Amino acid sequence: RWKGMSPEQLEEIRKQQEDQLKEKERLDAEEAERNKEWERQSLSNARAGLLLEREQERLRRSLQKMAVDDNMRMAEEQKAHQEFLDKEVYTNEPTAAYFMQF
């Protein structure tokens, strides 16, 4: 007649269950560690991206300021050149004698 499992068989099952529980805890701990590392890496990447965006914005503003300064300088040079032409070069107005040649 069958009376169930022997004490050795029950002990073996309990040991296997305990081993499975320890293995599951180990795997859960590894997964939690991977998740923490992933989160840390993600935050690090986000921080680096933000710093890069700030640096690009500073560079863009610097280039814009340089372009504005160059345009102002060229406008002043052009104005000075035009004043020179008006005051020094274009001062000899044609006289009636000039037109009589034709």
Residue, then its C-alpha position, 0 to 999 in steps of 0.5 A: r500500500w502507498k503512503g506518500m513520499s518518503p522523508e528523503q523525497l520530501e526533503e529533496i523537494r524542499k531543498q529544490q524549492e529553496d534552491q529555486l527561491k535563492e536562484k529567483e532572488r539572485l536573478d531579481a537582484e541582478e535585474a534590479e542592478r541592471n535597471k539601476e545601471w540603465e537608469r544611471q546611464s540614461l540620466s548621464n546621457a540626458r545630462a550630457g545632451l543638455l550640456l551639449e545643447r547649452e554649448q551649441e546655443r552659446l556657440r550659435r549666439s556667439l556666431q550671431k553676435m559676430a555676424v551682427d558686429d561684422n555687418m555693423r562694421m561693413a555698414e560703417e565702412q560702406k558709409a565712410h566710403q560713400e561719404f568719401l566718394d561724395k565729398e572728394v571724387y564726385t565734386n567736379e560738376p560738368t560746366a557748360a563748356y563740357f557740354m559744348q564739346f558735343 
